[in-house]
Amino acid sequence: MLIKNLVAYEAVDGKYVVKFKKPVQKYAKGYSFQLRVGDPSGEIMLRYWGTEKKDEVDGLFNSIKKDDVVYIAGETTLFNNNLAININPPGGKLTVLQSHEYDKTDFVPESEKNTNEMYAELTKLADSMENRHLKEIVYSFIKDPAFSEKFVRHPGAMYKHHGWLGGLLEHTLNVAKICEYLHTAHPELNRDLMLTGAILHDIGKIRELEVTTHIRTSAEGMLIGHLAMTFEEVSKKMDTLKTPEELKMKVKHLLLSHHGKMEYGSPKLPAIPEALAVYMADETDSKLTEMLTYIKKAETDDDYIYLANFGNVYLK
């Protein structure tokens, strides 16, 4: 029962993620507490109306932690004109579930595209590369089973763009395909160098982002960031592969400059046309996906929605 489909005064039976909780309080017939729960479609407030046995209510409240998945059997209501859920024991139920009792993909959205097909398409692009040193670098990642297993299922961001399972692969493929097109328009660009930057530019996100019942930034991601982690991993690999120094320097530059501007987190601005191409491809795909995702999720009859990154966005 997705939250977005709930209506007032109906039975609710489902599994939801705990976003936050409010302390136990006394009410006329006993003790109650509130939770904010959610699923991929939205969030809703829940109130548990307990008995006068405070120890019982406290025990249940203390057993529930942020990010837990709970099973709910209750009823929707309207509170201050907002939809909410009431749970009244003994008929109502609120239970913390163990990890084997739910699938995390129930709470984290997945790519609408087939990850096997996308990975095959990305691999085909890598296979078409001609420079053996650059192909060797790319292969050392995407043909490593331990890496590819994580890469194909990982999100591309927390929420702004490609914030879903398989999002990192989807974004990477899009950036590579944009670079492929740019080479057809500007054949003087080094195609293999662009594809190397496109395929590897975000691999640090595997360490930067964690997936539980939602997508969150890891401690390492918060303190170091995917750009630095990508640079570190690719640099080590190139040292092991003994990549020629000039190529190594250019690949490093692509990775360090792919955010395009220093205010976007790039320690270097693009100084070669291939680096500019990778930045523009990355920016194009991320911004288009972000806008398209907001448009798809918009639930309004208005002609426009306002988004901080874009201003007014036309919906019709």
Backbone hydrogen bonds in HBPLUS format (Angstrom, degrees):
<---DONOR---> <-ACCEPTOR-->    atom                        ^
c    i                          cat <-CA-CA->   ^        H-A-AA   ^      H-
h    n   atom  resd res      DA  || num        DHA   H-A  angle D-A-AA Bond
n    s   type  num  typ     dist DA aas  dist angle  dist       angle   num
A0005-ASN N   A0002-LEU O   2.98 MM   3  5.48 149.9  2.07 112.1 121.1     1
A0006-LEU N   A0003-ILE O   3.13 MM   3  5.32 163.1  2.16 109.7 115.0     2
A0009-TYR N   A0076-THR O   3.10 MM  67  4.87 136.5  2.30  95.0 105.3     3
A0076-THR N   A0010-GLU O   2.90 MM  66  5.48 162.8  1.93 156.2 159.6     4
A0012-VAL N   A0074-GLY O   2.88 MM  62  5.13 165.6  1.90 127.4 128.1     5
A0074-GLY N   A0012-VAL O   2.95 MM  62  5.13 154.5  2.02 138.9 147.3     6
A0014-GLY N   A0072-ILE O   3.05 MM  58  5.48 153.7  2.12 145.9 154.2     7
A0072-ILE N   A0014-GLY O   2.84 MM  58  5.48 165.7  1.86 166.3 171.2     8
A0016-TYR N   A0070-VAL O   2.99 MM  54  5.54 157.7  2.04 152.7 158.9     9
A0070-VAL N   A0016-TYR O   2.85 MM  54  5.54 163.4  1.88 165.1 166.4    10
A0017-VAL N   A0038-GLY O   2.89 MM  21  5.18 169.9  1.90 155.2 153.9    11
A0038-GLY N   A0017-VAL O   2.82 MM  21  5.18 143.3  1.95 138.9 151.0    12
A0018-VAL N   A0068-ASP O   2.85 MM  50  5.47 160.7  1.88 162.8 168.4    13
A0067-ASP N   A0018-VAL O   2.81 MM  49  5.03 167.5  1.82 146.3 148.4    14
A0019-LYS N   A0036-ARG O   2.65 MM  17  5.27 167.6  1.67 159.4 161.9    15
A0036-ARG N   A0020-PHE O   2.83 MM  16  5.31 162.9  1.86 159.1 157.0    16
A0022-LYS N   A0034-GLN O   2.83 MM  12  5.15 165.4  1.85 149.6 150.7    17
A0025-GLN N   A0032-SER O   2.73 MM   7  5.39 159.6  1.77 158.6 165.9    18
A0032-SER N   A0025-GLN O   2.79 MM   7  5.39 163.0  1.82 158.4 163.3    19
A0027-TYR N   A0030-GLY O   2.81 MM   3  5.40 165.4  1.83 150.8 148.5    20
A0030-GLY N   A0027-TYR O   3.19 MM   3  5.40 161.5  2.23 112.0 117.6    21
A0031-TYR N   A0051-THR O   3.02 MM  20  5.95 136.3  2.22 132.9 135.0    22
A0050-GLY N   A0031-TYR O   2.76 MM  19  5.08 131.8  2.00 142.5 153.6    23
A0033-PHE N   A0048-TYR O   3.21 MM  15  5.52 145.8  2.33 138.9 148.9    24
A0048-TYR N   A0033-PHE O   2.89 MM  15  5.52 163.8  1.92 166.6 171.2    25
A0035-LEU N   A0046-LEU O   2.83 MM  11  5.09 157.0  1.88 144.9 152.1    26
A0046-LEU N   A0035-LEU O   2.73 MM  11  5.09 155.2  1.79 162.4 164.8    27
A0037-VAL N   A0044-ILE O   2.93 MM   7  5.57 167.1  1.95 168.3 164.5    28
A0044-ILE N   A0037-VAL O   2.83 MM   7  5.57 151.4  1.91 159.7 167.4    29
A0039-ASP N   A0042-GLY O   2.95 MM   3  5.64 155.2  2.02 162.2 169.5    30
A0042-GLY N   A0039-ASP O   3.13 MM   3  5.64 157.0  2.19 120.0 125.8    31
A0085-ILE N   A0045-MET O   2.95 MM  40  6.36 148.9  2.05 147.9 157.4    32
A0047-ARG N   A0085-ILE O   2.85 MM  38  6.27 160.2  1.88 163.6 168.6    33
A0087-ILE N   A0047-ARG O   2.96 MM  40  6.28 149.2  2.06 163.8 161.3    34
A0049-TRP N   A0087-ILE O   2.91 MM  38  6.05 173.3  1.92 168.2 170.1    35
A0054-LYS N   A0052-GLU O   3.00 MM   2  5.66 117.7  2.40 111.8  95.0    36
A0056-GLU N   A0053-LYS O   3.05 MM   3  5.47 123.3  2.39 107.5 120.8    37
A0057-VAL N   A0053-LYS O   3.19 MM   4  6.59 161.0  2.23 154.5 159.6    38
A0058-ASP N   A0054-LYS O   2.74 MM   4  5.92 167.3  1.76 160.4 164.5    39
A0059-GLY N   A0055-ASP O   2.87 MM   4  5.96 152.0  1.95 140.4 148.3    40
A0060-LEU N   A0056-GLU O   3.07 MM   4  6.39 159.9  2.12 149.7 153.9    41
A0061-PHE N   A0057-VAL O   2.93 MM   4  6.12 168.8  1.94 153.7 157.2    42
A0062-ASN N   A0058-ASP O   2.83 MM   4  5.97 164.3  1.85 153.6 157.5    43
A0063-SER N   A0059-GLY O   3.09 MM   4  6.19 130.7  2.35 136.7 148.8    44
A0063-SER N   A0060-LEU O   3.13 MM   3  5.17 134.7  2.35  97.2 109.9    45
A0064-ILE N   A0061-PHE O   3.20 MM   3  5.53 156.1  2.26 107.3 114.5    46
A0068-ASP N   A0065-LYS O   3.00 MM   3  5.51 157.3  2.06 135.0 136.1    47
A0097-LEU N   A0069-VAL O   2.84 MM  28  5.66 176.2  1.84 164.4 164.5    48
A0071-TYR N   A0095-THR O   2.71 MM  24  5.12 158.4  1.75 152.6 158.7    49
A0095-THR N   A0071-TYR O   3.04 MM  24  5.12 159.7  2.08 143.3 149.6    50
A0073-ALA N   A0093-LYS O   2.97 MM  20  4.79 155.3  2.03 138.7 135.5    51
A0093-LYS N   A0073-ALA O   2.88 MM  20  4.79 150.8  1.97 128.7 138.4    52
A0075-GLU N   A0086-ASN O   2.98 MM  11  5.39 157.5  2.03 152.6 159.8    53
A0086-ASN N   A0075-GLU O   2.79 MM  11  5.39 172.0  1.80 162.7 163.8    54
A0077-THR N   A0084-ALA O   2.80 MM   7  5.29 150.6  1.89 142.0 145.1    55
A0084-ALA N   A0077-THR O   2.89 MM   7  5.29 154.5  1.95 148.7 149.6    56
A0079-PHE N   A0082-ASN O   2.78 MM   3  5.17 168.3  1.79 149.1 151.5    57
A0082-ASN N   A0079-PHE O   2.97 MM   3  5.17 156.9  2.02 107.4 115.0    58
A0092-GLY N   A0088-ASN O   2.83 MM   4  4.82 159.8  1.87 125.9 124.8    59
A0101-GLU N   A0098-GLN O   2.86 MM   3  5.44 161.5  1.89 121.9 128.1    60
A0106-ASP N   A0103-ASP O   2.81 MM   3  5.59 163.9  1.83 123.7 129.3    61
A0107-PHE N   A0104-LYS O   2.96 MM   3  5.51 161.1  2.00 114.1 120.3    62
A0108-VAL N   A0104-LYS O   3.07 MM   4  6.36 138.5  2.25 146.6 159.0    63
A0165-LEU N   A0109-PRO O   2.80 MM  56  6.24 155.1  1.86 156.7 152.2    64
A0111-SER N   A0165-LEU O   2.79 MM  54  5.86 141.9  1.93 166.0 165.7    65
A0118-MET N   A0114-ASN O   2.99 MM   4  6.27 158.7  2.03 152.0 158.7    66
A0119-TYR N   A0115-THR O   2.89 MM   4  6.00 159.4  1.93 146.7 152.0    67
A0120-ALA N   A0116-ASN O   3.00 MM   4  6.15 153.5  2.07 141.9 149.2    68
A0121-GLU N   A0117-GLU O   3.00 MM   4  6.21 151.5  2.08 144.1 151.7    69
A0122-LEU N   A0118-MET O   2.92 MM   4  6.20 154.5  1.99 148.0 155.0    70
A0123-THR N   A0119-TYR O   2.88 MM   4  6.05 160.3  1.92 147.8 153.4    71
A0124-LYS N   A0120-ALA O   2.95 MM   4  6.12 148.3  2.05 140.0 148.7    72
A0125-LEU N   A0121-GLU O   3.14 MM   4  6.44 150.9  2.22 142.7 149.4    73
A0126-ALA N   A0122-LEU O   3.06 MM   4  6.43 156.4  2.12 147.6 154.0    74
A0127-ASP N   A0123-THR O   2.80 MM   4  6.08 154.4  1.86 149.8 157.5    75
A0128-SER N   A0124-LYS O   3.12 MM   4  6.33 135.1  2.34 138.7 149.3    76
A0128-SER N   A0125-LEU O   3.15 MM   3  5.22 132.3  2.39  95.5 108.1    77
A0129-MET N   A0126-ALA O   3.09 MM   3  5.43 161.6  2.13 110.3 116.2    78
A0135-LYS N   A0131-ASN O   2.92 MM   4  6.10 163.8  1.95 158.7 164.2    79
A0136-GLU N   A0132-ARG O   2.93 MM   4  5.88 147.7  2.04 132.6 141.6    80
A0137-ILE N   A0133-HIS O   3.11 MM   4  6.41 148.7  2.21 141.4 148.7    81
A0138-VAL N   A0134-LEU O   3.07 MM   4  6.38 169.0  2.08 153.6 155.5    82
A0139-TYR N   A0135-LYS O   2.79 MM   4  5.95 169.0  1.80 155.8 159.5    83
A0140-SER N   A0136-GLU O   3.00 MM   4  6.06 147.0  2.11 139.0 147.3    84
A0141-PHE N   A0138-VAL O   3.09 MM   3  5.60 153.8  2.16 111.6 119.4    85
A0142-ILE N   A0138-VAL O   3.02 MM   4  6.30 155.7  2.08 170.1 164.1    86
A0143-LYS N   A0139-TYR O   2.97 MM   4  5.14 152.3  2.04 134.5 139.0    87
A0144-ASP N   A0141-PHE O   3.06 MM   3  5.31 163.9  2.08 114.7 117.5    88
A0147-PHE N   A0144-ASP O   3.00 MM   3  5.36 120.6  2.37 109.2 123.6    89
A0148-SER N   A0144-ASP O   2.85 MM   4  6.02 173.5  1.85 168.0 169.3    90
A0149-GLU N   A0145-PRO O   3.02 MM   4  5.89 155.7  2.08 143.6 148.7    91
A0150-LYS N   A0147-PHE O   3.10 MM   3  5.54 125.4  2.41 108.2 120.5    92
A0151-PHE N   A0147-PHE O   2.89 MM   4  6.03 166.1  1.91 156.4 161.1    93
A0152-VAL N   A0148-SER O   3.07 MM   4  5.97 170.4  2.08 150.9 150.6    94
A0153-ARG N   A0150-LYS O   3.25 MM   3  5.60 140.3  2.42 105.7 116.1    95
A0168-LEU N   A0154-HIS O   2.98 MM  14  5.66 171.0  1.99 144.0 144.4    96
A0156-GLY N   A0162-HIS O   2.78 MM   6  4.88 153.0  1.85 169.1 160.0    97
A0167-GLY N   A0164-TRP O   2.82 MM   3  5.17 148.1  1.92 138.7 138.8    98
A0170-GLU N   A0166-GLY O   3.04 MM   4  6.22 163.5  2.07 150.0 155.3    99
A0171-HIS N   A0167-GLY O   2.88 MM   4  5.99 165.3  1.91 148.7 152.2   100
A0172-THR N   A0168-LEU O   2.93 MM   4  6.01 162.7  1.96 146.0 151.7   101
A0173-LEU N   A0169-LEU O   2.91 MM   4  6.05 166.6  1.92 155.6 158.5   102
A0174-ASN N   A0170-GLU O   3.06 MM   4  6.25 158.2  2.11 144.2 150.6   103
A0175-VAL N   A0171-HIS O   2.93 MM   4  6.19 161.3  1.97 156.0 160.4   104
A0176-ALA N   A0172-THR O   2.97 MM   4  6.21 160.0  2.01 149.7 155.5   105
A0177-LYS N   A0173-LEU O   2.88 MM   4  6.10 155.5  1.94 151.1 157.8   106
A0178-ILE N   A0174-ASN O   2.93 MM   4  6.18 151.7  2.01 148.4 156.0   107
A0179-CYS N   A0175-VAL O   2.99 MM   4  6.24 158.2  2.03 147.7 153.7   108
A0180-GLU N   A0176-ALA O   2.89 MM   4  6.13 146.3  2.00 141.1 151.2   109
A0181-TYR N   A0177-LYS O   2.99 MM   4  6.27 153.1  2.06 143.0 149.1   110
A0182-LEU N   A0178-ILE O   2.88 MM   4  6.21 159.0  1.93 149.6 155.8   111
A0183-HIS N   A0179-CYS O   3.01 MM   4  6.28 142.5  2.16 142.8 152.0   112
A0184-THR N   A0180-GLU O   3.29 MM   4  6.71 142.6  2.44 139.0 148.2   113
A0184-THR N   A0181-TYR O   2.90 MM   3  5.14 123.1  2.23 101.0 116.2   114
A0185-ALA N   A0181-TYR O   3.07 MM   4  6.50 146.3  2.19 149.9 159.9   115
A0186-HIS N   A0182-LEU O   2.75 MM   4  5.87 142.3  1.89 141.8 153.4   116
A0189-LEU N   A0186-HIS O   2.98 MM   3  5.94 172.7  1.99 132.2 134.7   117
A0194-MET N   A0190-ASN O   3.09 MM   4  6.39 159.7  2.14 153.8 159.5   118
A0195-LEU N   A0191-ARG O   2.91 MM   4  6.17 164.3  1.94 156.2 160.5   119
A0196-THR N   A0192-ASP O   2.95 MM   4  6.09 152.3  2.03 142.5 150.0   120
A0197-GLY N   A0193-LEU O   3.09 MM   4  6.37 162.9  2.12 148.4 152.1   121
A0198-ALA N   A0194-MET O   2.81 MM   4  6.03 159.4  1.85 153.2 159.9   122
A0199-ILE N   A0195-LEU O   2.89 MM   4  5.93 167.0  1.91 150.7 153.4   123
A0200-LEU N   A0196-THR O   3.09 MM   4  6.09 153.2  2.17 145.1 152.1   124
A0201-HIS N   A0197-GLY O   2.92 MM   4  5.35 130.9  2.16 143.6 150.6   125
A0203-ILE N   A0200-LEU O   3.33 MM   3  5.58 179.5  2.33 119.3 119.4   126
A0205-LYS N   A0202-ASP O   2.94 MM   3  5.73 167.7  1.96 125.6 129.8   127
A0206-ILE N   A0203-ILE O   3.17 MM   3  5.97 168.7  2.19 120.4 123.6   128
A0207-ARG N   A0204-GLY O   3.04 MM   3  5.56 140.4  2.20 110.1 119.4   129
A0208-GLU N   A0204-GLY O   2.96 MM   4  6.19 145.1  2.09 139.3 150.2   130
A0209-LEU N   A0205-LYS O   3.00 MM   4  5.65 163.7  2.02 140.8 141.4   131
A0218-SER N   A0208-GLU O   2.84 MM  10  5.51 170.1  1.85 146.7 150.0   132
A0210-GLU N   A0216-ARG O   2.74 MM   6  5.33 169.6  1.75 161.5 165.1   133
A0216-ARG N   A0210-GLU O   2.93 MM   6  5.33 164.9  1.96 154.1 158.7   134
A0212-THR N   A0214-HIS O   2.98 MM   2  5.14 170.7  1.98 149.9 150.0   135
A0222-MET N   A0218-SER O   2.87 MM   4  6.13 152.0  1.95 149.1 156.2   136
A0223-LEU N   A0219-ALA O   3.06 MM   4  6.27 157.1  2.11 148.0 153.3   137
A0224-ILE N   A0220-GLU O   2.80 MM   4  5.65 150.6  1.89 147.4 155.2   138
A0229-MET N   A0225-GLY O   3.15 MM   4  6.38 158.7  2.20 148.2 154.8   139
A0230-THR N   A0226-HIS O   2.76 MM   4  5.79 155.3  1.82 148.1 153.9   140
A0231-PHE N   A0227-LEU O   3.08 MM   4  6.26 165.5  2.10 145.4 149.4   141
A0232-GLU N   A0228-ALA O   2.95 MM   4  6.15 156.4  2.01 145.0 151.4   142
A0233-GLU N   A0229-MET O   3.01 MM   4  6.20 166.1  2.03 149.0 151.9   143
A0234-VAL N   A0230-THR O   2.95 MM   4  6.10 175.5  1.96 163.0 164.4   144
A0235-SER N   A0231-PHE O   2.95 MM   4  5.88 155.9  2.01 143.7 151.2   145
A0236-LYS N   A0232-GLU O   3.09 MM   4  6.24 161.9  2.12 147.5 151.9   146
A0237-LYS N   A0233-GLU O   3.09 MM   4  6.31 157.8  2.15 144.2 150.5   147
A0238-MET N   A0234-VAL O   2.91 MM   4  6.14 158.0  1.96 151.3 156.9   148
A0239-ASP N   A0235-SER O   3.00 MM   4  6.25 148.9  2.10 146.6 155.0   149
A0240-THR N   A0236-LYS O   3.04 MM   4  6.32 157.8  2.09 148.4 154.0   150
A0241-LEU N   A0237-LYS O   2.90 MM   4  6.16 153.0  1.98 148.5 156.4   151
A0242-LYS N   A0238-MET O   2.92 MM   4  5.82 111.8  2.40 131.6 146.8   152
A0243-THR N   A0238-MET O   3.05 MM   5  5.25 167.0  2.07 148.8 152.9   153
A0242-LYS N   A0239-ASP O   3.22 MM   3  5.00 147.7  2.33  93.7 103.2   154
A0248-LYS N   A0244-PRO O   2.90 MM   4  6.06 162.2  1.93 158.5 164.4   155
A0249-MET N   A0245-GLU O   2.92 MM   4  6.08 157.1  1.97 149.2 154.2   156
A0250-LYS N   A0246-GLU O   3.14 MM   4  6.40 154.5  2.21 143.2 149.5   157
A0251-VAL N   A0247-LEU O   2.92 MM   4  6.17 162.4  1.95 157.4 161.8   158
A0252-LYS N   A0248-LYS O   2.98 MM   4  6.15 164.1  2.01 149.6 154.3   159
A0253-HIS N   A0249-MET O   2.99 MM   4  6.20 150.8  2.08 139.9 148.1   160
A0254-LEU N   A0250-LYS O   2.95 MM   4  6.25 155.3  2.01 148.3 154.3   161
A0255-LEU N   A0251-VAL O   3.12 MM   4  6.44 158.5  2.17 152.7 157.5   162
A0256-LEU N   A0252-LYS O   2.96 MM   4  6.19 159.2  2.00 152.0 157.9   163
A0257-SER N   A0253-HIS O   2.98 MM   4  5.97 137.2  2.16 148.5 158.1   164
A0260-GLY N   A0257-SER O   2.88 MM   3  5.45 158.0  1.93 118.5 125.9   165
A0264-TYR N   A0261-LYS O   2.98 MM   3  5.21 148.0  2.08 103.7 113.9   166
A0266-SER N   A0261-LYS O   3.15 MM   5  5.52 161.2  2.19 141.1 135.8   167
A0265-GLY N   A0262-MET O   3.01 MM   3  5.10 161.9  2.05 106.8 111.2   168
A0275-ALA N   A0272-ILE O   3.00 MM   3  5.40 126.1  2.30 108.9 122.4   169
A0276-LEU N   A0272-ILE O   3.13 MM   4  6.51 156.2  2.19 153.6 160.9   170
A0277-ALA N   A0273-PRO O   2.90 MM   4  6.13 152.7  1.98 146.2 153.9   171
A0278-VAL N   A0274-GLU O   3.01 MM   4  6.27 157.2  2.07 144.5 149.5   172
A0279-TYR N   A0275-ALA O   3.00 MM   4  6.21 163.3  2.03 149.4 154.0   173
A0280-MET N   A0276-LEU O   2.90 MM   4  6.09 167.6  1.91 152.1 155.6   174
A0281-ALA N   A0277-ALA O   2.86 MM   4  6.01 155.6  1.92 148.3 155.4   175
A0282-ASP N   A0278-VAL O   2.90 MM   4  6.00 160.2  1.94 147.7 153.3   176
A0283-GLU N   A0279-TYR O   2.86 MM   4  6.05 164.5  1.88 155.4 159.7   177
A0284-THR N   A0280-MET O   2.84 MM   4  5.88 159.2  1.88 143.3 149.8   178
A0285-ASP N   A0281-ALA O   3.05 MM   4  6.19 172.2  2.06 149.7 151.6   179
A0286-SER N   A0282-ASP O   3.05 MM   4  6.13 166.0  2.07 148.4 153.0   180
A0287-LYS N   A0283-GLU O   2.97 MM   4  5.94 167.5  1.99 150.6 154.5   181
A0288-LEU N   A0284-THR O   3.00 MM   4  5.99 164.3  2.03 148.7 153.8   182
A0289-THR N   A0285-ASP O   2.95 MM   4  5.92 162.2  1.98 145.7 151.4   183
A0290-GLU N   A0286-SER O   2.98 MM   4  6.06 152.8  2.05 139.8 147.7   184
A0291-MET N   A0287-LYS O   3.01 MM   4  6.24 167.8  2.02 153.3 155.3   185
A0292-LEU N   A0288-LEU O   2.90 MM   4  6.05 169.5  1.91 154.5 158.0   186
A0293-THR N   A0289-THR O   2.89 MM   4  5.91 151.8  1.97 144.7 152.3   187
A0294-TYR N   A0290-GLU O   3.09 MM   4  6.34 159.7  2.13 149.0 153.7   188
A0295-ILE N   A0291-MET O   2.97 MM   4  6.22 160.6  2.01 152.9 158.5   189
A0296-LYS N   A0292-LEU O   2.95 MM   4  6.11 156.8  2.01 143.8 150.2   190
A0297-LYS N   A0293-THR O   3.04 MM   4  6.24 146.7  2.15 144.3 152.9   191
A0298-ALA N   A0294-TYR O   2.96 MM   4  5.98 120.5  2.32 141.1 155.6   192
A0298-ALA N   A0295-ILE O   3.29 MM   3  5.17 145.8  2.41  95.3 105.0   193
A0315-LEU N   A0303-ASP O   2.76 MM  12  5.42 162.2  1.79 163.0 160.2   194
A0305-ILE N   A0313-VAL O   3.04 MM   8  5.36 146.7  2.16 139.7 149.8   195
A0313-VAL N   A0305-ILE O   2.75 MM   8  5.36 161.1  1.79 162.4 169.2   196
A0307-LEU N   A0311-GLY O   2.86 MM   4  5.04 168.6  1.87 135.9 138.6   197
A0310-PHE N   A0307-LEU O   3.08 MM   3  5.33 139.6  2.25 105.7 117.2   198
A0311-GLY N   A0307-LEU O   2.63 MM   4  5.04 158.3  1.67 162.8 160.4   199
